[in-house]
Amino acid sequence: MNHAEFDWDFENISHIARHNVSPDEAEEVLLADSLDLDQEFIEGEWRFKNLGSTRRGRFLVIVSTVRGERIRVITSFEPSAKLVREFLKSRSGHTE
């Protein structure tokens, strides 16, 4: 995914800010080669969980949904060390 429109407002910006994540960081992860972790149908919509890293090397889990033509970030947080290892292993081509 190279380009996408995001749905930002006070609610989701302030929510991810409580996790010390900025909208720019969340967008970077989703626009890069993130790893699909999970998807769930919650409150009438699909929620997608992705793991990736920013250009500065910060690893983040991003939970998002699609509303209309836009991606709405629901929450974001730092992953466990185990998830980071799995992400790095998946990117290195090792399947052990």
N, C-alpha and C positions, 0 to 999 in steps of 0.2 A: 504494500500500500504506500504510494508516494504522496498523495494529496487526499485530504478529507476535510470536511467541515465539522467543527466541534460545537456542541451546545453547552456554553458556559453561562452561569449566572451566579449570583451571590451564594446560593445554597451549596452548589457543588464546589465552587472555589473555596469557600470557607471550610467545607468538610475536609477536603484534601489538605488544606493548610494546617488543620489540626494534626495531620500526620507528617507535617513538614515537607509537603510535596507541592510544587507549583504547577499551574496548568501547562507551562512549556515543557516541564519534565514529563508529565503524563502523555502529552502529545508526541514527544520524541519517542517514547517507548512504543506507543501504538503505531507510529508511522515507520518504525524500524522493523527489523526481523525478529519480532517477539515470538515467544513460545506460547502456544495455546495450552492452557492448563485445564480449563473446565468450562462448562456452560450449564446454566440452570434456568428454568422457567420460574420466575418469581414476580409476584404482583402483576401478572398479565403481560410480562415481557421477558425476552431472553436476556440473560446477563452473561457476559463473557469475561473470563479471567485470563489475563495474559501476564507473562513475565518477560522482562527485557531490561536493557540498560540504556542509560542516557549517554550522550557523547562524552560526558565527564566521567563515565564509568560507574554511575550509581545504579544499583539494581533496584527495580520496583515491580510490584504486582499492581496491575491496573484492572479494576472491575468496571466494565462499561456496558452500555446497551445502545441500540440504534433506534432513534426516534425520527421518523420521517427519513430525511436524507442526511441527518447529522448524527455524529457519535456523541453520546453523553457519558462522561465519566461519572461513575457512582461513588467510587472510593479508590484509594491508592495507599499502599503501605510498603514498607521494606520486607522482603522475603526472608525466610529462615535460611541459615547457612546451607542446609540440605538442598533447598530449592535452587539456590545459586549454583551449587555443585552440579545438580542435574541439568541446569541451563547450560553451563559451560561444557559439560560432557556432550550434550546434544549438539552444540555448535562445533565441537572439535571432531565430530564424526565417530566417536567411540560409543559403542553400544553395550559395553560391559556392565 
